[in-house]
Amino acid sequence: MRLSAAIDNAMPELLAIRRDLHAHPELGLEETRTSAFVARYLDAVGYRVTTGLAKTGVVGTLTNGTGFRSIGIRADIDALPIHEETGLDYASRIPGRMHACGHDGHTAMLLGAARALAERKSFDGTIHLIFQPAEENFGGAKIMIDEGLFDKFPCDAVFALHNEPGLPFGQFALREGPVMAAVDEARITVHGRGGHGAEPQDTADPIVCGASIVMALQSIVARNIHPMDPAVVTVGAFHAGSASNIIPERAEIVVGIRSFDAAVRDELERRIRTIAEAQATSFGMRATVDYQRSYDATINHKAETDFVRDLAIRFAGADKVVDLARPYMGSEDFAYMLKERPGAYFFLGSRVTGEEKPLHHPGYDFNDDLLPIGAAFWTELAEAFLGRC
């Protein structure tokens, strides 16, 4: 069967799948309905199905021919804790939960490819389709790896994509090396001495100290990190006090940190700790820093990135393929898969009017016109990587 015909025949089904998933969003490590749906579908089209990795993860395996090569393709399946405001007929039926990042579309596209690959049987080797939970928060990729993902399902390379409303519709965007940032969080607690707002001399005001810490943190990227090394230090929250006549006992500052280079990441942590503690000491107070490292930087491998680029040019045309001038400062737990296996992570544009809502917005909706493009490209990629037979 010709690929275009296979995908066109499946489109009504893919649209129904995507919208059903959209109406029933589930948060990380709670994707029981989604996981069961994916497992049933894969089983029905002929895959060996494994469930239970990272609680709700699913892997569908299909072997054809006599080849020894294997490929992994990942789709994320979790939703976000956002109240949907699209007003769509298929909007979330669960208050406070929403597919606001397009993972419903990613899942539907890979299921479309699953059917096409099984029907065409035009590859020589083994395909592992990885439906991963908890990309948004709990690092489902790392959990799956820790539970033996690549021991149980060996992959010579792994690939993943993300829809991007900021890029023109159908445009493929990628780059070798860093493509998404490492993300960390620091919670700084300033321990002061509370009292009456009218008698500040008898207190140690953590708000004043905290404000000084906030301002001093702004010097890190400007004065401690090389200008050619991307880094972000963002104070996203400052919690302290309850009334104008009360000086509180403590203040809490929440800081988001983004970087790409391991040495830069270490320096950011060192400087944040030093500034918080030294500033507090200068005010006669004490600061404690709870520093949590989250997702590592997503680093694409050269050979696999070149492979995706060349295939995308043949698939969509050279005018539809761009190399990103710089990486995104967002983060992605596919980073952990790329640390274990060579591979590439890339973006597929969905912008048509320019009025599309961004990812993680309560008015966002995945562009269904991407479904046949994504399903066809995954099919082409798997067949090209393993070799057609």
C-alpha positions as CSV (number, residue, x, y, z in Angstrom):
1,M,0.0,0.0,0.0
2,R,1.3,3.5,-0.9
3,L,2.0,5.5,2.2
4,S,-0.2,8.4,1.2
5,A,-3.1,6.1,0.7
6,A,-2.5,4.4,4.1
7,I,-2.4,7.7,5.9
8,D,-5.4,9.2,4.1
9,N,-7.4,6.1,4.9
10,A,-6.6,6.4,8.5
11,M,-7.3,10.1,8.9
12,P,-10.9,9.9,10.2
13,E,-9.7,7.4,12.8
14,L,-6.7,9.6,13.8
15,L,-8.9,12.7,14.1
16,A,-11.3,10.8,16.4
17,I,-8.4,9.4,18.5
18,R,-6.8,12.9,18.9
19,R,-10.1,14.5,20.0
20,D,-11.0,11.7,22.3
21,L,-7.6,12.0,24.0
22,H,-8.1,15.7,24.2
23,A,-11.4,15.4,25.9
24,H,-10.0,13.0,28.5
25,P,-6.7,14.5,29.7
26,E,-4.7,12.8,32.4
27,L,-1.7,14.1,34.4
28,G,1.7,12.6,34.7
29,L,1.8,9.0,36.0
30,E,-2.0,9.0,36.1
31,E,-2.6,8.3,32.4
32,T,-4.5,5.0,33.0
33,R,-7.2,5.6,30.4
34,T,-4.8,6.9,27.8
35,S,-2.4,4.0,28.5
36,A,-5.1,1.4,28.1
37,F,-6.4,3.0,24.9
38,V,-2.9,3.0,23.4
39,A,-2.2,-0.6,24.4
40,R,-5.5,-1.8,22.9
41,Y,-4.9,0.0,19.6
42,L,-1.3,-1.3,19.3
43,D,-2.5,-4.8,20.0
44,A,-5.3,-4.6,17.5
45,V,-2.9,-3.6,14.7
46,G,-0.4,-6.3,15.4
47,Y,2.2,-5.1,17.9
48,R,3.6,-6.9,20.9
49,V,2.5,-4.6,23.7
50,T,4.3,-4.0,27.0
51,T,2.7,-1.9,29.8
52,G,3.7,-0.8,33.2
53,L,7.0,1.0,32.7
54,A,6.8,4.2,34.7
55,K,3.4,3.0,35.9
56,T,1.5,4.1,32.7
57,G,4.1,3.8,30.0
58,V,3.4,1.6,26.9
59,V,5.9,0.1,24.4
60,G,4.7,-1.4,21.1
61,T,7.2,-3.7,19.4
62,L,7.0,-4.8,15.7
63,T,9.6,-6.9,13.9
64,N,9.8,-7.6,10.2
65,G,12.4,-9.2,8.0
66,T,15.7,-10.5,9.2
67,G,17.5,-7.3,10.1
68,F,19.2,-6.7,13.4
69,R,18.8,-3.0,13.6
70,S,16.2,-1.4,15.9
71,I,14.7,2.1,16.3
72,G,12.8,3.8,19.1
73,I,10.2,6.6,18.5
74,R,8.7,8.4,21.5
75,A,5.4,10.2,22.0
76,D,4.5,11.8,25.3
77,I,1.0,11.1,26.6
78,D,0.4,13.4,29.6
79,A,-1.6,16.5,30.0
80,L,-1.2,19.7,32.1
81,P,-3.0,21.1,35.3
82,I,-4.7,23.9,33.3
83,H,-8.4,24.7,33.0
84,E,-9.3,24.7,29.3
85,E,-10.8,27.8,27.8
86,T,-11.1,26.8,24.1
87,G,-14.9,26.3,24.1
88,L,-14.4,23.4,21.6
89,D,-17.0,20.5,21.3
90,Y,-14.2,18.1,22.3
91,A,-12.8,20.3,25.1
92,S,-11.5,18.7,28.3
93,R,-14.3,17.0,30.4
94,I,-12.1,17.1,33.5
95,P,-11.9,20.5,35.2
96,G,-8.3,21.7,35.8
97,R,-6.8,19.3,33.3
98,M,-6.0,20.0,29.7
99,H,-3.9,18.8,26.7
100,A,-2.3,22.3,26.4
101,C,0.9,21.1,24.9
102,G,-0.3,18.8,22.0
103,H,0.6,15.5,23.5
104,D,-2.7,14.2,22.4
105,G,-1.6,15.1,18.8
106,H,1.8,13.5,19.3
107,T,0.2,10.3,20.5
108,A,-2.3,10.2,17.6
109,M,0.4,10.8,15.0
110,L,2.5,7.9,16.4
111,L,-0.5,5.6,16.5
112,G,-1.2,6.5,12.8
113,A,2.4,5.6,12.0
114,A,2.0,2.3,14.0
115,R,-0.9,1.3,11.7
116,A,0.8,2.3,8.5
117,L,4.1,0.4,9.5
118,A,2.2,-2.7,10.4
119,E,0.1,-2.7,7.2
120,R,3.0,-1.9,4.8
121,K,5.7,-4.1,6.5
122,S,8.2,-2.2,4.4
123,F,11.1,-2.3,6.9
124,D,13.8,-4.8,7.9
125,G,14.4,-4.9,11.7
126,T,12.5,-3.9,14.9
127,I,10.5,-0.9,15.8
128,H,9.8,0.1,19.4
129,L,7.1,2.8,19.7
130,I,7.4,4.4,23.2
131,F,4.4,6.1,24.7
132,Q,5.9,7.9,27.6
133,P,4.1,9.3,30.6
134,A,4.9,12.3,32.8
135,E,7.0,14.4,30.4
136,E,5.7,17.6,31.9
137,N,6.7,17.1,35.5
138,F,8.0,13.8,36.9
139,G,10.6,12.9,34.2
140,G,8.8,9.9,32.9
141,A,11.6,9.2,30.4
142,K,14.1,8.8,33.2
143,I,11.7,6.6,35.1
144,M,11.2,4.3,32.1
145,I,15.0,4.1,31.6
146,D,15.7,3.4,35.3
147,E,13.1,0.6,35.0
148,G,15.0,-1.0,32.1
149,L,13.5,0.6,28.9
150,F,16.6,0.1,26.8
151,D,17.6,-3.2,28.3
152,K,14.2,-4.7,27.5
153,F,13.8,-2.8,24.2
154,P,17.3,-2.2,22.6
155,C,17.4,0.7,20.3
156,D,20.2,1.7,17.9
157,A,18.7,5.3,17.9
158,V,15.7,7.2,19.3
159,F,13.7,10.0,17.9
160,A,10.9,12.4,19.1
161,L,9.2,15.5,17.9
162,H,7.2,18.4,19.3
163,N,4.6,20.5,17.6
164,E,5.4,24.3,17.6
165,P,2.8,27.0,17.1
166,G,5.6,29.6,16.6
167,L,6.8,27.9,13.4
168,P,5.1,28.0,10.0
169,F,2.8,25.1,9.3
170,G,4.6,22.0,8.1
171,Q,8.1,23.4,8.7
172,F,10.7,21.0,10.3
173,A,13.1,22.7,12.6
174,L,16.1,21.1,14.2
175,R,19.8,21.5,15.1
176,E,22.8,19.5,16.1
177,G,23.9,19.7,19.7
178,P,21.9,21.5,22.4
179,V,18.2,21.9,21.4
180,M,16.5,22.3,24.8
181,A,17.8,23.6,28.1
182,A,18.5,22.0,31.4
183,V,16.1,23.3,34.1
184,D,16.7,23.7,37.8
185,E,14.8,25.3,40.7
186,A,16.1,27.0,43.8
187,R,13.9,27.8,46.8
188,I,15.6,30.4,49.0
189,T,14.2,30.9,52.5
190,V,15.3,34.0,54.4
191,H,15.1,33.5,58.1
192,G,14.5,36.8,59.9
193,R,12.9,38.0,63.1
194,G,9.4,39.2,62.9
195,G,7.6,41.9,64.9
196,H,5.5,45.0,64.7
197,G,5.8,47.0,61.5
198,A,5.9,50.2,63.6
199,E,9.0,49.0,65.5
200,P,11.3,47.8,62.7
201,Q,14.5,48.3,64.8
202,D,13.5,45.4,66.9
203,T,13.2,43.0,64.0
204,A,15.2,41.5,61.2
205,D,13.1,42.2,58.1
206,P,13.4,39.2,55.7
207,I,11.4,41.2,53.0
208,V,14.1,43.8,52.7
209,C,16.8,41.2,52.7
210,G,14.9,39.1,50.2
211,A,14.5,42.1,47.9
212,S,18.3,42.6,48.0
213,I,18.8,38.9,47.1
214,V,16.4,39.2,44.1
215,M,18.3,42.2,42.8
216,A,21.7,40.6,43.4
217,L,20.7,37.4,41.5
218,Q,20.3,39.6,38.4
219,S,24.1,40.0,38.3
220,I,24.8,36.3,37.8
221,V,24.1,36.0,34.1
222,A,25.3,39.5,33.4
223,R,28.6,39.3,35.3
224,N,29.5,35.7,36.1
225,I,28.5,33.7,33.0
226,H,30.4,34.1,29.7
227,P,28.4,36.2,27.2
228,M,28.4,33.4,24.7
229,D,27.0,30.8,27.1
230,P,23.1,31.0,27.2
231,A,21.7,31.0,30.7
232,V,18.5,32.3,32.5
233,V,17.9,33.1,36.1
234,T,14.3,34.0,36.7
235,V,12.7,34.9,40.1
236,G,9.2,33.6,39.6
237,A,7.8,34.0,43.1
238,F,8.4,36.0,46.3
239,H,6.3,35.0,49.2
240,A,6.4,37.0,52.5
241,G,4.1,38.8,54.9
242,S,0.4,39.2,55.4
243,A,-0.3,42.8,56.5
244,S,1.3,46.2,56.4
245,N,1.9,46.4,60.1
246,I,3.6,43.0,60.5
247,I,7.2,42.2,59.7
248,P,7.2,38.4,59.0
249,E,9.6,35.8,60.3
250,R,10.6,34.6,56.9
251,A,10.5,35.2,53.1
252,E,10.6,32.6,50.3
253,I,12.0,33.3,46.9
254,V,11.5,30.7,44.1
255,V,14.0,30.8,41.2
256,G,13.9,29.1,37.8
257,I,17.3,28.4,36.2
258,R,18.0,27.3,32.6
259,S,21.3,26.4,31.0
260,F,23.0,24.1,28.4
261,D,26.6,23.6,29.5
262,A,27.4,21.4,32.5
263,A,30.1,23.8,33.8
264,V,27.7,26.8,33.5
265,R,25.0,24.8,35.3
266,D,27.5,24.2,38.2
267,E,28.5,27.9,38.3
268,L,24.8,29.0,38.4
269,E,24.2,26.9,41.4
270,R,27.3,28.0,43.2
271,R,26.6,31.7,42.6
272,I,22.9,31.5,43.7
273,R,23.9,29.8,46.9
274,T,26.7,32.3,47.6
275,I,24.6,35.3,46.9
276,A,21.7,34.2,49.0
277,E,23.8,33.3,52.0
278,A,26.1,36.3,51.8
279,Q,23.3,38.8,51.3
280,A,21.5,37.3,54.3
281,T,24.6,37.5,56.4
282,S,25.0,41.2,55.5
283,F,21.6,41.9,56.9
284,G,22.2,39.9,60.1
285,M,20.0,37.0,58.9
286,R,20.4,33.5,57.6
287,A,19.3,32.1,54.2
288,T,18.9,28.4,53.3
289,V,18.8,27.2,49.7
290,D,16.9,24.1,48.5
291,Y,18.4,23.6,45.1
292,Q,16.8,20.9,42.9
293,R,18.3,19.9,39.6
294,S,15.6,18.8,37.2
295,Y,15.8,17.8,33.5
296,D,19.2,17.8,31.8
297,A,19.8,19.6,28.6
298,T,18.5,17.9,25.4
299,I,21.5,17.3,23.2
300,N,21.0,16.0,19.6
301,H,23.6,13.7,18.1
302,K,25.1,14.7,14.8
303,A,24.5,11.6,12.7
304,E,20.9,11.2,13.7
305,T,20.2,15.0,13.3
306,D,21.7,14.8,9.8
307,F,19.5,11.8,9.0
308,V,16.3,13.6,10.1
309,R,17.3,16.7,8.2
310,D,18.0,14.8,4.9
311,L,14.8,12.8,5.3
312,A,12.8,15.9,6.0
313,I,14.1,17.7,2.9
314,R,13.1,14.7,0.7
315,F,9.8,14.5,2.5
316,A,8.7,18.1,2.6
317,G,11.2,20.0,0.4
318,A,14.2,22.1,1.3
319,D,12.0,25.2,1.8
320,K,10.2,23.4,4.7
321,V,13.4,22.5,6.6
322,V,15.4,24.9,8.8
323,D,18.3,24.7,11.2
324,L,17.5,26.6,14.4
325,A,19.8,29.5,15.0
326,R,19.7,28.9,18.7
327,P,18.3,26.3,21.0
328,Y,15.0,26.8,23.0
329,M,15.2,27.6,26.7
330,G,12.3,25.2,27.4
331,S,13.1,21.8,28.7
332,E,12.3,18.2,27.7
333,D,12.9,14.9,29.5
334,F,13.7,13.2,26.2
335,A,17.1,14.5,27.2
336,Y,17.5,11.3,29.3
337,M,16.9,9.0,26.3
338,L,19.4,11.0,24.3
339,K,22.0,10.4,27.0
340,E,21.5,6.7,26.8
341,R,21.1,6.3,23.0
342,P,22.0,8.4,19.9
343,G,19.1,10.2,18.4
344,A,17.4,13.5,17.6
345,Y,14.6,15.7,18.8
346,F,13.0,18.1,16.4
347,F,10.0,20.5,15.9
348,L,7.1,20.5,13.5
349,G,5.5,23.9,12.9
350,S,1.7,24.4,13.2
351,R,1.3,28.2,12.6
352,V,-1.2,29.1,9.9
353,T,-2.9,32.4,10.9
354,G,-0.4,33.8,13.4
355,E,-3.2,34.0,15.9
356,E,-2.6,30.5,17.3
357,K,-2.3,30.3,21.1
358,P,1.1,29.2,22.4
359,L,1.9,26.0,24.2
360,H,0.7,25.8,27.8
361,H,-2.1,28.4,27.1
362,P,-5.7,27.6,28.2
363,G,-6.8,28.5,24.7
364,Y,-4.3,26.3,22.9
365,D,-5.5,23.4,20.6
366,F,-3.4,21.1,18.5
367,N,-3.6,21.6,14.8
368,D,-5.2,18.5,13.4
369,D,-3.9,19.1,9.9
370,L,-0.5,18.0,11.3
371,L,-1.8,14.5,12.0
372,P,-1.2,13.1,8.5
373,I,2.2,14.9,8.2
374,G,3.5,13.5,11.5
375,A,2.1,10.0,10.9
376,A,3.6,9.8,7.4
377,F,7.0,11.2,8.5
378,W,7.3,8.7,11.4
379,T,6.5,6.0,8.9
380,E,9.1,7.2,6.4
381,L,11.7,7.7,9.2
382,A,11.3,4.2,10.6
383,E,11.4,2.6,7.1
384,A,14.4,4.7,6.0
385,F,16.4,4.0,9.2
386,L,15.8,0.2,9.2
387,G,15.9,-0.2,5.4
388,R,13.0,-1.1,3.3
389,C,12.3,-4.7,2.3
